[in-house]
Amino acid sequence: MQRTQVAIIGAGPTGLMLGALLFKAGIHSVILERCSDEQILERNWSGILEPSSIELIAASGVPTRLKQEGVDQQGFWIGVHGRRHRVDLKALTGHTVVSYGQSDLTADLMGARAAAGLLTHYSVEQLSIQELDGRHPTLRYQKQGQSCELQCEFVAGCDGFHGVSRASIPSRAYRTFERMYPFGWLGILADAAPVQDELVYAHHARGFAMCSMRGRKQLRCFLQCNLSDKLTQWTDELVWGELRQRLDPETAAQLQPGPILERSIAPVRSFVAEPLRHGRMFLAGDAAHVVPLTSPKGLNLALSDVSLLSQALVRYFRHHDEQGLDSYSEQVLQQVWRAQRFSWHLTRLLHSFPDQHGFDQRIQQAELEHLTRSATAQAALAESYVTL
């Protein structure tokens, strides 16, 4: 039987960052991941990093390509009624955000962990978690046909919305809060130049659109679509045509179609589980909460989670002080609900809702108009955008 101080489930950026922070503090961890390392790196999600996340990455000591390849964004654009308006983050808050792909950050963290000789088990199967209420939880799994056991003092569930961590908690021991939106998002990654160095949002009667980037050379776009849509319906011609219609004319003129490297359709949801601790297991990242991608809060929330969790674990192992562990769930949930409020607000503001008519449509139009005219409204939006 293997033994470790902290067993981390999930080798995405959440679990890998927690492992890096614990390693720096001299705490031993083992990561278990159901996918292969190649599959992990195929997740080509964009990433917008807030100042606190950039500080955490620097504090982890992990060498990254962030300074060389990250794209500093001093603001973002919102297209309304064919005109685009810029929200100047730098002027309004004194801060900027940086575009850096989640897969790039994952590769940085993965490489640093391998270079340090730290143990990560990929492609594990039939993972189960026992004795979460005892002193030494045990994780049982299959690896290359062999039965394995890992005993630890604490478990960190960083394995995403569909992972085994939250599913291992008895349903009576936690509550979930969820909002499923009545539409989906078609996401594409294209071998095409980004339309801007800054994010572009668009509100349109045909549906929401967003243009982002993965690095400086690839275009990442999202289109509001029906939940019943199939990928086969979304031909290249239709994708580029819808983007041109929904974006403001100035942005649409800068759109240069290229080969679409990947496309997917995903539901849009808000989700929170409470509490985030069960016995000796703590939930972090998408295992604990999901926000719509309308706001750049998902990755930043996950990094904030593991920052708090690592501090609590260090306090426990160094000083036998459980106060940080006891307050972890409450501290995280305070940030989560603030981020959920902002994400819900931005999603409601920018999307077309199928059941929204008359009065509700006029209120949405008035709110968008207010945002484009009011410096105070833009300052409030900018503050929520750059901080948790």
C-alpha positions as a Markdown table, in Angstrom:
| # | Residue | x | y | z |
|---|---|---|---|---|
| 1 | Met | 0.0 | 0.0 | 0.0 |
| 2 | Gln | 1.2 | 3.5 | -0.9 |
| 3 | Arg | 1.0 | 6.3 | 1.7 |
| 4 | Thr | 1.0 | 10.1 | 1.3 |
| 5 | Gln | 0.0 | 13.1 | 3.3 |
| 6 | Val | -2.5 | 14.4 | 0.7 |
| 7 | Ala | -4.2 | 12.5 | -2.1 |
| 8 | Ile | -5.2 | 14.8 | -4.9 |
| 9 | Ile | -7.9 | 13.5 | -7.3 |
| 10 | Gly | -7.6 | 15.3 | -10.7 |
| 11 | Ala | -4.6 | 16.4 | -12.7 |
| 12 | Gly | -6.1 | 19.5 | -14.3 |
| 13 | Pro | -4.8 | 23.0 | -13.3 |
| 14 | Thr | -6.6 | 22.8 | -10.0 |
| 15 | Gly | -5.1 | 19.6 | -8.7 |
| 16 | Leu | -1.6 | 20.3 | -10.2 |
| 17 | Met | -1.5 | 23.8 | -8.6 |
| 18 | Leu | -2.4 | 22.3 | -5.3 |
| 19 | Gly | 0.3 | 19.8 | -5.7 |
| 20 | Ala | 2.9 | 22.5 | -6.6 |
| 21 | Leu | 1.9 | 24.6 | -3.5 |
| 22 | Leu | 2.1 | 21.6 | -1.2 |
| 23 | Phe | 5.5 | 20.6 | -2.6 |
| 24 | Lys | 6.9 | 24.0 | -2.0 |
| 25 | Ala | 5.8 | 23.8 | 1.6 |
| 26 | Gly | 7.4 | 20.3 | 2.0 |
| 27 | Ile | 4.1 | 18.4 | 2.1 |
| 28 | His | 3.9 | 15.1 | 0.2 |
| 29 | Ser | 1.1 | 14.5 | -2.3 |
| 30 | Val | 0.1 | 11.9 | -4.9 |
| 31 | Ile | -2.2 | 12.8 | -7.8 |
| 32 | Leu | -4.6 | 10.3 | -9.3 |
| 33 | Glu | -6.2 | 11.1 | -12.7 |
| 34 | Arg | -8.6 | 9.0 | -14.8 |
| 35 | Cys | -7.4 | 10.4 | -18.1 |
| 36 | Ser | -4.0 | 10.0 | -19.8 |
| 37 | Asp | -1.6 | 13.0 | -19.7 |
| 38 | Glu | -2.2 | 13.4 | -23.5 |
| 39 | Gln | -5.9 | 13.6 | -23.0 |
| 40 | Ile | -5.5 | 16.3 | -20.3 |
| 41 | Leu | -3.4 | 18.5 | -22.6 |
| 42 | Glu | -6.0 | 18.2 | -25.3 |
| 43 | Arg | -8.4 | 20.4 | -23.4 |
| 44 | Asn | -7.9 | 23.6 | -25.3 |
| 45 | Trp | -9.8 | 26.0 | -23.0 |
| 46 | Ser | -9.0 | 29.7 | -22.9 |
| 47 | Gly | -7.9 | 31.2 | -19.7 |
| 48 | Ile | -8.2 | 34.8 | -18.3 |
| 49 | Leu | -6.0 | 35.2 | -15.2 |
| 50 | Glu | -6.8 | 37.8 | -12.6 |
| 51 | Pro | -4.0 | 39.6 | -10.7 |
| 52 | Ser | -4.4 | 37.3 | -7.7 |
| 53 | Ser | -4.0 | 34.2 | -9.9 |
| 54 | Ile | -0.9 | 35.6 | -11.5 |
| 55 | Glu | 0.5 | 36.3 | -8.0 |
| 56 | Leu | -0.3 | 32.7 | -6.9 |
| 57 | Ile | 1.4 | 31.2 | -10.0 |
| 58 | Ala | 4.5 | 33.3 | -9.3 |
| 59 | Ala | 4.4 | 32.3 | -5.6 |
| 60 | Ser | 4.2 | 28.6 | -6.5 |
| 61 | Gly | 7.7 | 28.7 | -8.0 |
| 62 | Val | 6.6 | 26.8 | -11.1 |
| 63 | Pro | 8.4 | 28.0 | -14.2 |
| 64 | Thr | 5.8 | 29.1 | -16.8 |
| 65 | Arg | 5.6 | 30.7 | -20.2 |
| 66 | Leu | 3.2 | 33.3 | -18.9 |
| 67 | Lys | 5.4 | 36.3 | -19.3 |
| 68 | Gln | 6.4 | 35.3 | -22.8 |
| 69 | Glu | 3.1 | 34.0 | -24.2 |
| 70 | Gly | 0.4 | 35.6 | -22.0 |
| 71 | Val | -1.5 | 38.5 | -23.6 |
| 72 | Asp | -2.1 | 41.4 | -21.3 |
| 73 | Gln | -5.6 | 42.8 | -21.6 |
| 74 | Gln | -6.2 | 46.3 | -20.3 |
| 75 | Gly | -9.9 | 46.1 | -21.1 |
| 76 | Phe | -12.6 | 44.3 | -23.0 |
| 77 | Trp | -15.3 | 45.2 | -25.5 |
| 78 | Ile | -19.1 | 44.8 | -25.5 |
| 79 | Gly | -21.0 | 45.0 | -28.8 |
| 80 | Val | -24.6 | 46.4 | -28.4 |
| 81 | His | -26.9 | 47.3 | -31.3 |
| 82 | Gly | -24.1 | 47.2 | -33.8 |
| 83 | Arg | -21.8 | 49.5 | -31.8 |
| 84 | Arg | -18.9 | 48.3 | -29.6 |
| 85 | His | -18.0 | 49.9 | -26.3 |
| 86 | Arg | -14.8 | 49.5 | -24.4 |
| 87 | Val | -14.6 | 48.9 | -20.7 |
| 88 | Asp | -11.1 | 50.1 | -19.6 |
| 89 | Leu | -10.1 | 47.9 | -16.8 |
| 90 | Lys | -6.7 | 49.6 | -16.3 |
| 91 | Ala | -8.2 | 53.1 | -16.0 |
| 92 | Leu | -11.2 | 52.0 | -13.9 |
| 93 | Thr | -9.4 | 49.7 | -11.5 |
| 94 | Gly | -5.7 | 50.1 | -11.9 |
| 95 | His | -5.5 | 46.4 | -12.8 |
| 96 | Thr | -5.4 | 44.3 | -16.0 |
| 97 | Val | -6.0 | 40.6 | -16.7 |
| 98 | Val | -3.9 | 38.2 | -18.8 |
| 99 | Ser | -5.0 | 35.7 | -21.4 |
| 100 | Tyr | -3.2 | 32.5 | -21.0 |
| 101 | Gly | -4.6 | 29.1 | -22.1 |
| 102 | Gln | -5.6 | 26.6 | -19.4 |
| 103 | Ser | -3.9 | 23.9 | -21.3 |
| 104 | Asp | -0.7 | 26.0 | -21.4 |
| 105 | Leu | -0.8 | 26.4 | -17.6 |
| 106 | Thr | -1.6 | 22.7 | -17.2 |
| 107 | Ala | 1.4 | 21.8 | -19.3 |
| 108 | Asp | 3.7 | 24.1 | -17.2 |
| 109 | Leu | 2.5 | 22.6 | -14.0 |
| 110 | Met | 2.7 | 19.0 | -15.3 |
| 111 | Gly | 6.2 | 19.6 | -16.6 |
| 112 | Ala | 7.3 | 21.0 | -13.2 |
| 113 | Arg | 5.8 | 18.2 | -11.3 |
| 114 | Ala | 7.5 | 15.6 | -13.5 |
| 115 | Ala | 10.9 | 17.4 | -13.3 |
| 116 | Ala | 10.6 | 17.3 | -9.5 |
| 117 | Gly | 10.0 | 13.6 | -9.5 |
| 118 | Leu | 6.6 | 13.9 | -7.9 |
| 119 | Leu | 4.1 | 11.0 | -8.3 |
| 120 | Thr | 1.1 | 11.3 | -10.6 |
| 121 | His | -0.8 | 8.3 | -11.7 |
| 122 | Tyr | -2.6 | 8.8 | -15.0 |
| 123 | Ser | -5.2 | 6.5 | -16.6 |
| 124 | Val | -6.5 | 5.2 | -13.3 |
| 125 | Glu | -9.7 | 3.2 | -13.3 |
| 126 | Gln | -12.5 | 2.2 | -10.9 |
| 127 | Leu | -11.4 | 4.7 | -8.3 |
| 128 | Ser | -13.2 | 4.6 | -5.0 |
| 129 | Ile | -12.7 | 6.5 | -1.7 |
| 130 | Gln | -13.2 | 4.8 | 1.6 |
| 131 | Glu | -13.1 | 5.9 | 5.3 |
| 132 | Leu | -13.5 | 9.6 | 4.7 |
| 133 | Asp | -14.6 | 10.0 | 8.3 |
| 134 | Gly | -11.6 | 8.2 | 9.7 |
| 135 | Arg | -8.1 | 9.3 | 10.3 |
| 136 | His | -6.7 | 7.7 | 7.2 |
| 137 | Pro | -8.9 | 7.7 | 4.1 |
| 138 | Thr | -8.0 | 5.0 | 1.5 |
| 139 | Leu | -8.3 | 5.3 | -2.2 |
| 140 | Arg | -8.6 | 2.1 | -4.2 |
| 141 | Tyr | -8.1 | 2.0 | -8.0 |
| 142 | Gln | -7.0 | -0.1 | -11.0 |
| 143 | Lys | -3.8 | 0.8 | -12.8 |
| 144 | Gln | -2.8 | -1.2 | -15.9 |
| 145 | Gly | -4.9 | -4.1 | -14.6 |
| 146 | Gln | -3.3 | -4.0 | -11.1 |
| 147 | Ser | -5.3 | -3.3 | -7.9 |
| 148 | Cys | -3.7 | -0.4 | -6.0 |
| 149 | Glu | -4.3 | 1.3 | -2.7 |
| 150 | Leu | -3.3 | 4.7 | -1.5 |
| 151 | Gln | -3.7 | 5.7 | 2.1 |
| 152 | Cys | -3.5 | 9.4 | 3.1 |
| 153 | Glu | -4.4 | 11.9 | 5.8 |
| 154 | Phe | -6.5 | 14.2 | 3.6 |
| 155 | Val | -8.2 | 14.0 | 0.1 |
| 156 | Ala | -8.5 | 16.9 | -2.2 |
| 157 | Gly | -11.3 | 16.5 | -4.8 |
| 158 | Cys | -10.1 | 18.5 | -7.8 |
| 159 | Asp | -11.6 | 16.2 | -10.5 |
| 160 | Gly | -14.3 | 18.4 | -12.0 |
| 161 | Phe | -18.1 | 18.5 | -12.2 |
| 162 | His | -18.5 | 14.8 | -13.3 |
| 163 | Gly | -15.7 | 13.4 | -11.0 |
| 164 | Val | -15.8 | 10.7 | -8.4 |
| 165 | Ser | -15.0 | 13.1 | -5.4 |
| 166 | Arg | -18.3 | 14.7 | -4.9 |
| 167 | Ala | -20.1 | 11.6 | -6.0 |
| 168 | Ser | -18.4 | 9.8 | -3.1 |
| 169 | Ile | -20.1 | 12.0 | -0.5 |
| 170 | Pro | -23.5 | 10.8 | 0.7 |
| 171 | Ser | -26.3 | 12.9 | -0.9 |
| 172 | Arg | -27.7 | 13.7 | 2.5 |
| 173 | Ala | -24.4 | 15.3 | 3.6 |
| 174 | Tyr | -24.5 | 18.2 | 1.2 |
| 175 | Arg | -26.8 | 20.5 | -0.8 |
| 176 | Thr | -26.6 | 21.6 | -4.4 |
| 177 | Phe | -27.7 | 24.9 | -6.0 |
| 178 | Glu | -28.0 | 24.9 | -9.7 |
| 179 | Arg | -29.3 | 27.1 | -12.6 |
| 180 | Met | -29.5 | 25.5 | -16.0 |
| 181 | Tyr | -29.8 | 28.2 | -18.7 |
| 182 | Pro | -32.1 | 27.5 | -21.6 |
| 183 | Phe | -29.4 | 27.5 | -24.2 |
| 184 | Gly | -26.0 | 26.1 | -25.0 |
| 185 | Trp | -22.7 | 27.4 | -26.2 |
| 186 | Leu | -21.0 | 26.3 | -29.4 |
| 187 | Gly | -17.2 | 26.7 | -28.8 |
| 188 | Ile | -14.6 | 26.7 | -31.6 |
| 189 | Leu | -10.8 | 26.9 | -31.7 |
| 190 | Ala | -9.6 | 28.1 | -35.1 |
| 191 | Asp | -6.2 | 28.5 | -36.7 |
| 192 | Ala | -7.0 | 32.2 | -37.3 |
| 193 | Ala | -5.7 | 35.5 | -35.9 |
| 194 | Pro | -7.6 | 36.9 | -32.9 |
| 195 | Val | -9.8 | 39.8 | -33.8 |
| 196 | Gln | -8.4 | 41.8 | -30.9 |
| 197 | Asp | -5.8 | 41.6 | -28.1 |
| 198 | Glu | -8.8 | 42.0 | -25.8 |
| 199 | Leu | -11.9 | 40.0 | -25.3 |
| 200 | Val | -15.0 | 41.0 | -27.4 |
| 201 | Tyr | -18.5 | 40.2 | -26.2 |
| 202 | Ala | -21.6 | 40.7 | -28.3 |
| 203 | His | -25.3 | 41.0 | -27.5 |
| 204 | His | -27.5 | 40.3 | -30.5 |
| 205 | Ala | -31.1 | 39.3 | -31.1 |
| 206 | Arg | -29.8 | 36.1 | -32.8 |
| 207 | Gly | -27.9 | 35.2 | -29.6 |
| 208 | Phe | -24.7 | 36.0 | -27.7 |
| 209 | Ala | -21.2 | 35.8 | -29.2 |
| 210 | Met | -17.7 | 36.1 | -27.8 |
| 211 | Cys | -14.3 | 36.3 | -29.4 |
| 212 | Ser | -11.3 | 35.4 | -27.3 |
| 213 | Met | -7.9 | 33.8 | -28.1 |
| 214 | Arg | -5.6 | 31.0 | -27.3 |
| 215 | Gly | -2.2 | 32.6 | -27.4 |
| 216 | Arg | -1.4 | 35.2 | -30.0 |
| 217 | Lys | -2.1 | 33.1 | -33.0 |
| 218 | Gln | -5.3 | 31.2 | -32.5 |
| 219 | Leu | -8.9 | 32.4 | -32.3 |
| 220 | Arg | -11.3 | 31.1 | -29.6 |
| 221 | Cys | -15.0 | 31.9 | -30.2 |
| 222 | Phe | -18.3 | 31.0 | -28.6 |
| 223 | Leu | -21.8 | 31.3 | -30.0 |
| 224 | Gln | -25.1 | 30.9 | -28.1 |
| 225 | Cys | -27.0 | 28.0 | -29.6 |
| 226 | Asn | -30.0 | 25.7 | -28.9 |
| 227 | Leu | -29.4 | 22.9 | -26.5 |
| 228 | Ser | -30.8 | 20.5 | -29.1 |
| 229 | Asp | -28.3 | 21.6 | -31.8 |
| 230 | Lys | -25.9 | 19.0 | -33.2 |
| 231 | Leu | -22.3 | 19.7 | -34.2 |
| 232 | Thr | -23.1 | 18.5 | -37.7 |
| 233 | Gln | -25.5 | 21.4 | -38.1 |
| 234 | Trp | -22.7 | 23.9 | -37.5 |
| 235 | Thr | -20.7 | 23.9 | -40.7 |
| 236 | Asp | -17.7 | 26.2 | -41.1 |
| 237 | Glu | -19.8 | 28.5 | -43.3 |
| 238 | Leu | -22.5 | 28.8 | -40.7 |
| 239 | Val | -20.1 | 29.4 | -37.8 |
| 240 | Trp | -18.3 | 32.3 | -39.6 |
| 241 | Gly | -21.6 | 33.6 | -40.9 |
| 242 | Glu | -23.2 | 33.7 | -37.5 |
| 243 | Leu | -20.1 | 35.4 | -36.0 |
| 244 | Arg | -20.2 | 38.1 | -38.6 |
| 245 | Gln | -23.9 | 38.8 | -38.0 |
| 246 | Arg | -23.7 | 38.9 | -34.2 |
| 247 | Leu | -20.5 | 40.9 | -33.9 |
| 248 | Asp | -20.5 | 44.7 | -34.4 |
| 249 | Pro | -19.4 | 45.7 | -37.9 |
| 250 | Glu | -16.0 | 46.9 | -36.9 |
| 251 | Thr | -15.1 | 43.6 | -35.1 |
| 252 | Ala | -16.7 | 41.5 | -37.9 |
| 253 | Ala | -14.5 | 43.3 | -40.4 |
| 254 | Gln | -11.4 | 42.1 | -38.5 |
| 255 | Leu | -12.6 | 38.5 | -38.4 |
| 256 | Gln | -10.4 | 36.4 | -40.7 |
| 257 | Pro | -11.8 | 32.8 | -41.0 |
| 258 | Gly | -9.3 | 29.9 | -40.8 |
| 259 | Pro | -9.5 | 26.2 | -40.4 |
| 260 | Ile | -11.6 | 25.2 | -37.3 |
| 261 | Leu | -9.4 | 22.8 | -35.3 |
| 262 | Glu | -12.1 | 21.8 | -32.8 |
| 263 | Arg | -15.7 | 22.5 | -32.0 |
| 264 | Ser | -18.0 | 21.5 | -29.1 |
| 265 | Ile | -21.4 | 22.2 | -27.7 |
| 266 | Ala | -21.9 | 22.5 | -24.0 |
| 267 | Pro | -24.8 | 23.4 | -21.7 |
| 268 | Val | -24.5 | 26.7 | -19.8 |
| 269 | Arg | -25.0 | 26.2 | -16.0 |
| 270 | Ser | -24.3 | 27.7 | -12.6 |
| 271 | Phe | -23.7 | 25.2 | -9.8 |
| 272 | Val | -22.6 | 25.2 | -6.2 |
| 273 | Ala | -22.2 | 22.4 | -3.7 |
| 274 | Glu | -22.4 | 23.1 | 0.1 |
| 275 | Pro | -20.5 | 22.4 | 2.2 |
| 276 | Leu | -17.1 | 21.8 | 0.5 |
| 277 | Arg | -15.8 | 19.5 | 3.2 |
| 278 | His | -16.9 | 16.0 | 4.1 |
| 279 | Gly | -14.8 | 14.3 | 6.8 |
| 280 | Arg | -11.2 | 14.4 | 5.5 |
| 281 | Met | -12.1 | 15.3 | 1.9 |
| 282 | Phe | -12.2 | 18.9 | 0.5 |
| 283 | Leu | -13.7 | 19.9 | -2.8 |
| 284 | Ala | -12.1 | 22.5 | -5.0 |
| 285 | Gly | -12.6 | 23.9 | -8.5 |
| 286 | Asp | -15.3 | 22.5 | -10.8 |
| 287 | Ala | -16.0 | 19.6 | -8.3 |
| 288 | Ala | -17.3 | 22.3 | -6.0 |
| 289 | His | -18.7 | 25.0 | -8.3 |
| 290 | Val | -19.3 | 25.9 | -11.9 |
| 291 | Val | -19.8 | 29.3 | -13.4 |
| 292 | Pro | -20.8 | 30.2 | -17.0 |
| 293 | Leu | -17.9 | 31.1 | -19.2 |
| 294 | Thr | -19.5 | 34.5 | -19.8 |
| 295 | Ser | -17.3 | 35.7 | -16.9 |
| 296 | Pro | -13.6 | 34.7 | -16.5 |
| 297 | Lys | -14.2 | 33.3 | -13.0 |
| 298 | Gly | -13.9 | 29.5 | -13.3 |
| 299 | Leu | -10.1 | 29.1 | -13.4 |
| 300 | Asn | -9.6 | 32.0 | -11.0 |
| 301 | Leu | -12.0 | 30.5 | -8.5 |
| 302 | Ala | -10.3 | 27.2 | -8.7 |
| 303 | Leu | -6.8 | 28.7 | -8.1 |
| 304 | Ser | -8.2 | 30.7 | -5.2 |
| 305 | Asp | -9.7 | 27.5 | -3.7 |
| 306 | Val | -6.4 | 25.6 | -3.7 |
| 307 | Ser | -4.5 | 28.7 | -2.4 |
| 308 | Leu | -6.8 | 28.6 | 0.7 |
| 309 | Leu | -6.7 | 24.8 | 0.9 |
| 310 | Ser | -2.9 | 24.7 | 0.7 |
| 311 | Gln | -2.6 | 27.3 | 3.4 |
| 312 | Ala | -4.9 | 25.4 | 5.7 |
| 313 | Leu | -3.0 | 22.1 | 5.1 |
| 314 | Val | 0.3 | 23.8 | 5.8 |
| 315 | Arg | -1.0 | 25.2 | 9.0 |
| 316 | Tyr | -2.2 | 21.7 | 10.0 |
| 317 | Phe | 0.9 | 19.8 | 9.2 |
| 318 | Arg | 3.3 | 22.4 | 10.6 |
| 319 | His | 1.4 | 23.5 | 13.7 |
| 320 | His | -1.4 | 20.9 | 14.2 |
| 321 | Asp | -3.8 | 23.7 | 13.8 |
| 322 | Glu | -7.1 | 22.7 | 12.2 |
| 323 | Gln | -8.7 | 26.2 | 12.2 |
| 324 | Gly | -7.9 | 26.8 | 8.5 |
| 325 | Leu | -9.4 | 23.4 | 7.5 |
| 326 | Asp | -12.5 | 24.0 | 9.6 |
| 327 | Ser | -13.1 | 27.4 | 8.0 |
| 328 | Tyr | -12.2 | 26.4 | 4.4 |
| 329 | Ser | -15.7 | 25.8 | 3.1 |
| 330 | Glu | -17.1 | 29.0 | 4.5 |
| 331 | Gln | -14.2 | 31.1 | 3.1 |
| 332 | Val | -14.4 | 29.6 | -0.3 |
| 333 | Leu | -18.2 | 29.8 | -0.5 |
| 334 | Gln | -18.1 | 33.5 | 0.2 |
| 335 | Gln | -16.0 | 34.1 | -2.9 |
| 336 | Val | -18.0 | 31.6 | -4.9 |
| 337 | Trp | -21.3 | 33.3 | -4.4 |
| 338 | Arg | -19.8 | 36.7 | -5.2 |
| 339 | Ala | -18.5 | 35.2 | -8.5 |
| 340 | Gln | -21.8 | 33.5 | -9.2 |
| 341 | Arg | -23.7 | 36.8 | -8.8 |
| 342 | Phe | -21.4 | 38.4 | -11.3 |
| 343 | Ser | -21.5 | 35.5 | -13.7 |
| 344 | Trp | -25.3 | 35.3 | -13.5 |
| 345 | His | -25.5 | 39.1 | -14.1 |
| 346 | Leu | -23.3 | 39.1 | -17.1 |
| 347 | Thr | -25.0 | 36.0 | -18.6 |
| 348 | Arg | -28.4 | 37.5 | -18.1 |
| 349 | Leu | -27.3 | 40.8 | -19.6 |
| 350 | Leu | -25.7 | 39.5 | -22.8 |
| 351 | His | -27.8 | 36.5 | -23.9 |
| 352 | Ser | -31.1 | 36.3 | -25.7 |
| 353 | Phe | -33.5 | 34.3 | -23.6 |
| 354 | Pro | -36.2 | 32.4 | -25.5 |
| 355 | Asp | -38.9 | 33.2 | -22.9 |
| 356 | Gln | -38.0 | 36.8 | -22.6 |
| 357 | His | -40.5 | 39.2 | -24.2 |
| 358 | Gly | -41.9 | 42.7 | -23.9 |
| 359 | Phe | -41.1 | 44.2 | -20.6 |
| 360 | Asp | -38.1 | 42.0 | -19.9 |
| 361 | Gln | -36.5 | 42.7 | -23.2 |
| 362 | Arg | -36.9 | 46.4 | -22.7 |
| 363 | Ile | -35.3 | 46.2 | -19.2 |
| 364 | Gln | -32.4 | 44.3 | -20.7 |
| 365 | Gln | -32.0 | 46.9 | -23.4 |
| 366 | Ala | -32.1 | 49.7 | -20.8 |
| 367 | Glu | -29.5 | 48.0 | -18.7 |
| 368 | Leu | -27.2 | 47.6 | -21.6 |
| 369 | Glu | -27.7 | 51.2 | -22.6 |
| 370 | His | -27.0 | 52.3 | -19.0 |
| 371 | Leu | -23.8 | 50.3 | -19.0 |
| 372 | Thr | -22.5 | 51.9 | -22.2 |
| 373 | Arg | -23.3 | 55.4 | -20.9 |
| 374 | Ser | -22.4 | 55.3 | -17.2 |
| 375 | Ala | -18.8 | 55.4 | -16.0 |
| 376 | Thr | -20.1 | 54.3 | -12.5 |
| 377 | Ala | -21.7 | 51.2 | -14.0 |
| 378 | Gln | -18.6 | 50.4 | -16.0 |
| 379 | Ala | -16.4 | 50.8 | -12.9 |
| 380 | Ala | -18.6 | 48.4 | -10.9 |
| 381 | Leu | -18.4 | 45.9 | -13.8 |
| 382 | Ala | -14.7 | 46.3 | -14.1 |
| 383 | Glu | -14.1 | 45.8 | -10.4 |
| 384 | Ser | -16.0 | 42.5 | -10.4 |
| 385 | Tyr | -14.2 | 41.5 | -13.6 |
| 386 | Val | -10.7 | 41.7 | -12.2 |
| 387 | Thr | -11.1 | 40.5 | -8.6 |
| 388 | Leu | -12.9 | 37.8 | -6.7 |
